[in-house]
Amino acid sequence: MQQKTALVLGAGGFIGSHMVSRLKKEGYWVRGIDLKYPEFSPTTADNFQVFDLRNHNGLNQMMSIGGRETFDEIYQFAADMGGAGFVFSGENDADIMHNSALINLNVLEVQLRLNKTLGVNKTKIFYSSSACMYPEYNQTDPDNPNCREDSAYPANPDSEYGWEKLFSEHLYLAYNRNYGIPVAIARYHNIFGPEGTWMGGREKAPAAMCRKVAEASSGDTIEVWGDGKQTRSFLYIDECLEATRRLVMSQDFFGPVNIGSEEMVTINGLVDMVADIAGKEIKVKHIDGPLGVRGRNSDNSLYRENIGWAVSAPLRDGIEKTYSWVSEQVRLAKDSN
Ligand code: NAD
């Protein structure tokens, strides 16, 4: 059988770099594209191109194998993105919308042109949307957020990041409807794990809490944005990759569908879990900061019904692995100062 080929966009980022390794383990030939190489370990891609996906020029070379063949699968992870401090401050809104929308517009248009030129239409494009596209009005009760796929409309995401994701979901569905381009769309809910951003302002809550606890001594106080009673669920990277691969392999179901964990936790609960894993007594000081919605949890009914599989690893397992990696980064950073 011929070796399968995959193109991973955003292959220098957190989920993209892990997806490259996963596809390599499955025997794919993989090309990665990103503005930068992965930060924490060398890429495992067969071919890696440093390229700005906002550029239309040269993209058809990047998205084909020698201009002669299209890829079997494309995983589109490239986006201007970060945690609450980046997405909800309002300061990055124009860049977030412009950069990410432009990437998605380019990817679809170049794929369409390649298909027409080469007389094929085999490439399935996976698009990573986000739970941030769900309306704010269904996520005000921390104990009872509604994030079923059919609760998306009337739309009212609480960030421009969420609006761009919603626009791009429609864009992928429109290219599927009008040009028959095979697509698969997931709405990710807070993916975390080793080799994710852990400092610098773009990190997400699990990495941020692991860093703060790792930097603290027992008895110290760490700062947490808001009252800490806001709820979230977090999905470990390996489960995210498995769920994504199963969705892409599905013959008749393409979403948009949630990929997340249904194990909801408060941010205070997350801090307690990290402190317990670290074996430290940690006090919390609540301060003002960007928050996002009051409550959010994944609802995996649609995924379960259509794919017949469910994510299952407890949050604590993933946090243990992530804490161990983040605390090592903290130690290395301290040693180099
Ligand atoms: P990430 O920031 O680690 O990775 C995104 C990558 O895209 C980065 O390496 C960045 O350099 C690259 N990129 C940005 N602009 C580019 C450009 N113009 N050209 C080429 N590359 C460019 O983010 P991630 O956590 O790996 O997320 C991957 C995708 O999944 C994103 O689209 C994100 O919106 C989506 N998502 C992630 C989460 C999560 O919890 N991590 C949740 C919901 C959705």
Residues whose N, C-alpha, C, O or C-beta is under 5 A from the ligand:
A	BS01	NAD	G10 G12 G13 F14 I15 G16 I33 D34 L35 K36 F51 D52 L53 R54 Q76 F77 A78 A79 D80 M81 S128 S129 S130 A131 Y188 H189 N190 I191
